[in-house]
C-alpha cells in the first residue's frame, strides 16, 4: 500500500512537472494542427485602388482611360507635324513668351518631353548654349526621324534626340534642370509613371513647366480632353511629389504651370 501510494505521488509530480515544463510544446509536436486555432488570424491587407480606370462611356476624343477623374486624350500622330509647324502658331501660342517664362540659362540641361517636330527644342537650344543641352524626347518613330534630320540640318550639336517609352522618358537621374511639356501631358498614357521618372531625373530645385490649354475657360475652343486646369495639374503633381510654384498667364489660350522638386 505504501509503495503504491509513493508511486501515485511520484506520478502526480511528474505530470505536474511535464505540464509546467512545456506540455504545450510536446502536444504541438503530436497535434500540429490544433495550435493554429489559437494563433491570431492576420488582418487582410488593405487593397490599393488602381491608378487608372476604364470607362465605356467617355469622350470620343479620349481613350476611355481615366486618371484621377480626368480622361486621357488620344495622341497626335506624326501626321500632325504640319499642324505643329503651322505659321499661325507664332501668333496663337507666343513661343517667345513661353521661353521668357522658363528662366533659361547657358549650361542648363532641358528636356523637351513630347518634343514632336522640335518646335520648342530648336528654340531652346540657343538659350542654353554650347555648354547646355536639350534632350528632345519622343516615342513615335516619325517624330524621332524628323527631330534627328532637323538637328543634323542645322548642326544643333547641343540637341540630343531621346527615344522614350510610354512609361519612361529615359532621362538621366538627377541630371535635368527643367522639363518642358507643351500640349503633351494630357495625352500621356501613363502619367503617374512618366512623372515619377521625371521627378527622379530632376536636379534638386529642378522644375517642370506645363503649357496647356485652359480648361477653366470655356471660350478656349479646344476639345475638352485636350485642355487641363491648374487645379487638376496640382492634384496629379502632388501625387509624385512636385510642388506648384507659380502659374504664368501671359498667353492668349494657354497657361504655363510651373512645378518644382524640393527634395
C-alpha positions as semicolon CSV with decimal commas, in nm:
position;residue;x (nm);y (nm);z (nm)
1;X;0,000;0,000;0,000
2;X;0,281;0,241;0,092
3;X;0,467;0,157;-0,227
4;X;0,155;0,216;-0,438
5;X;0,097;0,547;-0,263
6;X;0,457;0,654;-0,332
7;X;0,416;0,555;-0,695
8;X;0,097;0,761;-0,717
9;X;0,263;1,067;-0,560
10;X;0,563;1,033;-0,796
11;X;0,332;1,008;-1,096
12;X;0,148;1,325;-0,992
13;X;0,476;1,512;-0,953
14;X;0,593;1,400;-1,298
15;X;0,266;1,503;-1,459
16;X;0,278;1,844;-1,291
17;X;0,639;1,894;-1,400
18;X;0,552;1,788;-1,754
19;X;0,277;2,047;-1,772
20;X;0,492;2,328;-1,629
21;X;0,794;2,241;-1,844
22;X;0,617;2,254;-2,175
23;X;0,335;2,016;-2,220
24;X;0,204;2,254;-2,485
25;X;0,522;2,210;-2,694
26;X;0,504;1,834;-2,668
27;X;0,136;1,840;-2,754
28;X;0,211;2,057;-3,053
29;X;0,456;1,803;-3,191
30;X;0,193;1,534;-3,193
31;X;-0,102;1,759;-3,284
32;X;0,043;2,026;-3,518
33;X;-0,296;2,140;-3,648
34;X;-0,453;2,248;-3,321
35;X;-0,216;2,533;-3,227
36;X;-0,324;2,715;-3,547
37;X;-0,664;2,762;-3,385
38;X;-0,502;2,971;-3,114
39;X;-0,287;3,182;-3,346
40;X;-0,424;3,526;-3,425
41;X;-0,556;3,547;-3,779
42;X;-0,375;3,834;-3,958
43;X;-0,593;4,121;-4,076
44;X;-0,647;4,121;-4,453
45;X;-0,409;4,355;-4,636
46;X;-0,572;4,681;-4,740
47;X;-0,622;4,696;-5,114
48;X;-0,480;4,996;-5,301
49;X;-0,724;5,128;-5,560
50;X;-0,593;5,107;-5,919
51;X;-0,426;5,416;-6,061
52;X;-0,631;5,403;-6,378
53;X;-0,994;5,338;-6,458
54;X;-1,152;5,239;-6,789
55;X;-1,499;5,363;-6,870
56;X;-1,725;5,256;-7,155
57;X;-1,895;5,594;-7,168
58;X;-1,640;5,860;-7,248
59;X;-1,546;6,150;-7,475
60;X;-1,499;6,029;-7,836
61;X;-1,172;6,223;-7,848
62;X;-1,043;6,044;-7,539
63;X;-0,905;5,698;-7,478
64;X;-1,166;5,586;-7,223
65;X;-0,883;5,562;-6,969
66;X;-0,913;5,790;-6,665
67;X;-0,656;5,913;-6,413
68;X;-0,772;6,098;-6,101
69;X;-1,106;6,160;-6,267
70;X;-0,952;6,301;-6,588
71;X;-0,984;6,126;-6,921
72;X;-0,657;6,079;-7,107
73;X;-0,670;6,222;-7,458
74;X;-0,581;6,047;-7,781
75;X;-0,225;6,105;-7,903
76;X;-0,147;6,318;-8,205
77;X;0,042;6,107;-8,457
78;X;0,324;6,204;-8,697
79;X;0,058;6,328;-8,936
80;X;0,021;6,625;-8,703
81;X;0,367;6,765;-8,783
82;X;0,215;7,009;-9,031
83;X;-0,018;7,138;-8,758
84;X;0,269;7,166;-8,508
85;X;0,470;7,374;-8,756
86;X;0,179;7,591;-8,876
87;X;0,282;7,956;-8,935
88;X;-0,005;8,092;-8,726
89;X;0,124;7,910;-8,419
90;X;0,354;8,204;-8,353
91;X;0,056;8,435;-8,312
92;X;-0,167;8,184;-8,133
93;X;0,081;8,046;-7,880
94;X;0,353;8,313;-7,849
95;X;0,655;8,080;-7,812
96;X;0,882;8,372;-7,722
97;X;0,668;8,438;-7,412
98;X;0,685;8,070;-7,320
99;X;1,065;8,079;-7,337
100;X;1,078;8,401;-7,135
101;X;0,879;8,235;-6,854
102;X;1,126;7,946;-6,826
103;X;1,421;8,149;-6,695
104;X;1,674;7,960;-6,905
105;X;2,050;8,000;-6,859
106;X;2,359;7,890;-7,054
107;X;2,464;7,547;-6,934
108;X;2,112;7,432;-6,843
109;X;2,002;7,079;-6,929
110;X;1,645;7,097;-7,058
111;X;1,422;6,805;-7,156
112;X;1,156;6,883;-7,417
113;X;0,923;6,595;-7,333
114;X;0,696;6,512;-7,625
115;X;0,912;6,728;-7,849
116;X;0,713;6,650;-8,163
117;X;0,881;6,809;-8,462
118;X;1,112;7,015;-8,242
119;X;0,917;7,341;-8,246
120;X;1,044;7,431;-7,898
121;X;1,355;7,212;-7,898
122;X;1,536;7,424;-8,156
123;X;1,424;7,749;-7,992
124;X;1,562;7,636;-7,656
125;X;1,899;7,518;-7,794
126;X;2,048;7,869;-7,846
127;X;1,930;7,974;-7,498
128;X;2,127;7,702;-7,316
129;X;2,429;7,740;-7,544
130;X;2,716;7,507;-7,618
131;X;2,764;7,423;-7,253
132;X;2,399;7,325;-7,216
133;X;2,191;7,051;-7,369
134;X;1,839;6,992;-7,494
135;X;1,705;6,639;-7,463
136;X;1,431;6,605;-7,725
137;X;1,219;6,314;-7,603
138;X;0,972;6,134;-7,828
139;X;0,816;5,788;-7,851
140;X;0,693;5,797;-8,212
141;X;0,930;5,686;-8,486
142;X;0,810;5,951;-8,730
143;X;0,875;6,231;-8,481
144;X;1,215;6,087;-8,385
145;X;1,319;6,073;-8,750
146;X;1,214;6,435;-8,804
147;X;1,399;6,554;-8,494
148;X;1,722;6,382;-8,596
149;X;1,702;6,518;-8,951
150;X;1,642;6,874;-8,833
151;X;1,917;6,862;-8,571
152;X;2,163;6,743;-8,835
153;X;2,046;7,000;-9,091
154;X;2,111;7,298;-8,861
155;X;2,409;7,136;-8,685
156;X;2,245;7,164;-8,343
157;X;2,520;6,980;-8,159
158;X;2,368;7,050;-7,818
159;X;2,044;6,869;-7,909
160;X;2,021;6,501;-7,818
161;X;1,724;6,306;-7,951
162;X;1,597;6,056;-7,694
163;X;1,369;5,762;-7,770
164;X;1,140;5,727;-7,472
165;X;0,860;5,486;-7,392
166;X;0,503;5,522;-7,269
167;X;0,615;5,473;-6,909
168;X;0,972;5,608;-6,910
169;X;1,118;5,914;-7,087
170;X;1,469;5,771;-7,035
171;X;1,618;6,082;-6,879
172;X;1,941;6,084;-6,672
173;X;1,889;6,052;-6,296
174;X;1,928;6,387;-6,116
175;X;2,066;6,537;-6,437
176;X;1,798;6,777;-6,566
177;X;1,731;7,140;-6,471
178;X;1,398;7,179;-6,649
179;X;1,143;6,954;-6,816
180;X;0,906;7,124;-7,060
181;X;0,577;6,968;-7,175
182;X;0,388;7,175;-7,431
183;X;0,035;7,048;-7,501
184;X;0,160;6,699;-7,418
185;X;0,081;6,599;-7,061
186;X;-0,291;6,539;-7,119
187;X;-0,200;6,271;-7,378
188;X;0,038;6,065;-7,162
189;X;-0,095;5,710;-7,140
190;X;0,079;5,656;-6,803
191;X;0,108;5,999;-6,639
192;X;0,194;5,871;-6,291
193;X;0,478;5,651;-6,414
194;X;0,619;5,914;-6,651
195;X;0,609;6,196;-6,397
196;X;0,766;5,974;-6,131
197;X;1,057;5,921;-6,372
198;X;1,064;6,294;-6,447
199;X;1,094;6,374;-6,078
200;X;1,383;6,127;-6,048
201;X;1,553;6,298;-6,343
202;X;1,531;6,648;-6,193
203;X;1,815;6,801;-6,001
204;X;1,726;6,934;-5,657
205;X;1,530;7,252;-5,725
206;X;1,469;7,138;-6,081
207;X;1,145;7,246;-6,247
208;X;0,869;7,112;-6,468
209;X;0,675;7,353;-6,690
210;X;0,339;7,255;-6,838
211;X;0,191;7,456;-7,121
212;X;-0,173;7,351;-7,151
213;X;-0,492;7,498;-7,295
214;X;-0,705;7,644;-7,017
215;X;-0,982;7,408;-6,916
216;X;-1,115;7,678;-6,684
217;X;-1,200;7,899;-6,983
218;X;-1,497;7,782;-7,196
219;X;-1,400;8,041;-7,457
220;X;-1,089;7,836;-7,543
221;X;-1,217;7,640;-7,840
222;X;-1,016;7,322;-7,799
223;X;-1,155;6,972;-7,748
224;X;-1,222;6,923;-7,378
225;X;-0,989;6,626;-7,330
226;X;-0,705;6,836;-7,474
227;X;-0,741;7,101;-7,201
228;X;-0,606;7,098;-6,845
229;X;-0,692;7,301;-6,537
230;X;-0,423;7,416;-6,296
231;X;-0,619;7,255;-6,012
232;X;-0,606;6,916;-6,185
233;X;-0,235;6,957;-6,254
234;X;-0,176;7,032;-5,886
235;X;-0,358;6,715;-5,781
236;X;-0,161;6,499;-6,020
237;X;0,177;6,654;-5,943
238;X;0,119;6,626;-5,568
239;X;0,090;6,251;-5,625
240;X;0,451;6,238;-5,747
241;X;0,598;6,490;-5,505
242;X;0,619;6,803;-5,722
243;X;0,522;7,141;-5,576
244;X;0,333;7,411;-5,765
245;X;0,536;7,733;-5,752
246;X;0,359;7,963;-5,996
247;X;0,130;7,994;-6,294
248;X;0,208;8,234;-6,577
249;X;-0,094;8,372;-6,764
250;X;0,070;8,568;-7,046
251;X;-0,055;8,352;-7,335
252;X;-0,383;8,404;-7,520
253;X;-0,517;8,048;-7,479
254;X;-0,282;7,851;-7,253
255;X;-0,145;7,874;-6,904
256;X;0,210;7,791;-6,804
257;X;0,210;7,599;-6,476
258;X;0,549;7,554;-6,313
259;X;0,629;7,290;-6,050
260;X;0,945;7,220;-5,856
261;X;1,132;6,934;-5,696
262;X;1,200;7,039;-5,337
263;X;1,390;6,736;-5,204
